[in-house]
């Protein structure tokens, strides 16, 4: 009897096309679920008959209470090698092996610049006007050359965003609690003395921090108030780092020029959510990791993880 594998959140219907699943076809039946399962009750009911689950990023929590309700579950595969919404202790207690995959930092770097450039040059507004026979040239673009790019975080992604900014001729500053002068110099950027200094002095601010106790709600109403009214904020990192209500208020009141956001407190974003209609907001449905190459890695290595598990030698185990 074949094992059953559920692939969650295959919104585009490409999971089974992004890798060669045929190599496990004799042993595993793979079912890709295109609709998001929201809440523990829905997940417990839908996944009760599956032995393997492939979950995408950190969208679906797997707390101990859910794992306990999935008696057939034996292998849980997460995309990426870090996942904060899986209860690893509960998984171990219930005999569930948890594995991850590699994940490229390239797609979120590229999306960060897509959002920043889209904001700076009014791309969506101008394109919609042109296609709708609207006004010819209704915005004046914000220049990048010579302007200040402030980065909250200078890790793997932040440093690559910084190098693109430097290539545009921008002045680039960075801040995080653990950022050293040596690391800033290594990347070729200035180290801001404080987050407040970075926010108040930047024309564009981009968030590239990991979510944790010290960064949750880091940018709230008081921090947004420090930004110039002509400045833009971009967040492709984690939604909870920027207070969503405070950001909505700043956008509605015109206290910043605009924001580019790829991450949200609730995903998928419900119909009618205020982030869908906020002014001065360029929003995308968490596309930071969504690219052909990244999906090939996620699902290709998911297949490898299943093969290794079936062979009794699991690889890429988490945590």
PyMOL commands that set and color helices and strands:
alter all, ss='L'
color gray80, all
select helices_A, chain A and resi 15-17+21-24+40-46+64-67+88-93+106-120+123-131+156-167+181-187+195-201+221-224+239-241+244-252+274-276+292-310
alter helices_A, ss='H'
color red, helices_A
select strands_A, chain A and resi 3-7+28-32+52-55+75-78+97-99+148-152+171-175+190-191+204-207+232-235+258-261+281-283
alter strands_A, ss='S'
color yellow, strands_A
deselect
rebuild
show_as cartoon
